[in-house]
Amino acid sequence: MSSSPSSRPSRSSRRPLLISAGVALAAVTLGVVSWQATAPADKPARSVSASAPQADPAAELKALARREAGDKLALGRADAPVVLIEYSDFKCGYCGKFARDTEPELVKKYVQDGTLRIEWRNFPIFGADSETAAKAAWAAGQQDRFEQFHAAAYAEGAKEKGFGEARLAELAEQAGVPDLERFKKDMAGEEAAAALRKDQDEGYRIGVSSTPSFLVNGQPIAGAQPLAAFTAAIAKAKAAAAAQR
């Protein structure tokens, strides 16, 4: 699978992609497809360093779940047994497909009954518009409208209209953001930029180079896989969590 349109990740020239041997091994042993599944076509895959430190990759990846009660970019109980972390880009077509076709089913089936928590990570890789849209989503979240902005920005045909300033304000209005002036100020502020860097740094550190990419209690899933792939991963993670109690 490849995303469209293609462009080189905007931060790749400043931050090397760090993939530990342990993380790569985890992806292989779990039988998932490569993180490269939806990488921009002109971005070559990075090799794994033979000298990378060995660790427990599953534990390291599982520990990325923030479980912060006040997280504006999360949905579901902080103590849910399963956490799905999603690294996504608003210009990514497959991210939109997942948001429209699969995510609502996961919310209905697992978030509402307390099994699943979804934590979104803004991971823009398709240029300046991607980064601006990510900051806009964060700003909407400061007024408790991230989920609604997320749905509006991933609606069918939304990305084709672009993510210019006027368009982002329109999406915020669609999402029910109450204070549009605050939204614009927050979007342009340093706090939004810092939050974006935090998400990007996390993704690059574990080897994410394509969108959408997911972790289900530390198990990597790359690309907009069918609903069954997520339900199977969630069931497995829930059973493992129950066995550890």
Steps between C-alpha positions, in 0.01 A plus 500: 500500500623850432358833602431784262631752431864417569753725669797464729423530874562860597724424798704219345786727409533615859435179693623157395253215521596287800385141479636271768573140415261403775208692352565359154516150645171555679330594175631187329415259782150643533448434131399855409580685181785750479470851644583608145151401377379851424823697494542767232622332183820704481609416856734197506466246777759539773719209602516371855830554675667175602648676801163626630444417866293194578205545733149370554330663199146399597535656844655816357225544244222423748644762737437772239134510606472827692174422680463863608150569628499851353646408161309706242609268218367181656167322523404240759582416858856564616497158672366306201678163463587570136649819352512560126751768403445645153766695307325683218510787251193695387621495138536121502224330302529171687481684833170643379378157399580364846335800667180458299468124467673333793547737792127563559446125528780470754353785703155344495619150585792557736532860621143525619525186713829608660723245324689741274662839524611678181790743520564704188847619405535771237765371258500729195728377222352667191629854532401835644123454462522175695679675785253789504205261505658310789539821700139591418382163631696556819349848534150360455581252774573779744130581477400133524426468130790286378283198423254716305779681311659163424172379347452818296858504367479132401156521340472377142651764269624723783873475432448587134389847612835560664590622846554871458421740784147577383425133440626402847278765656208356302578151629522633856159659459362168366649329803319736736809675636337776709772767493649531151731787595652292777524208255705709256726630778555152645571355156778755440647481850813332631300255712347348186843477337644333812217247514555417134874454553432266793282275284742508208802429718324199648405362161842549344671351806316167467534487122166625371547634147156447348138575575281371639703296746366353821598335825251280685649451847837509331414281201575685174241511223589690182250645257121513484458130559153341498286526811568133575872571546423751773234292672742204512780717642268655759365159607854367539613806696193486726560132576867566577409789730246283686758222545741745664256609768 
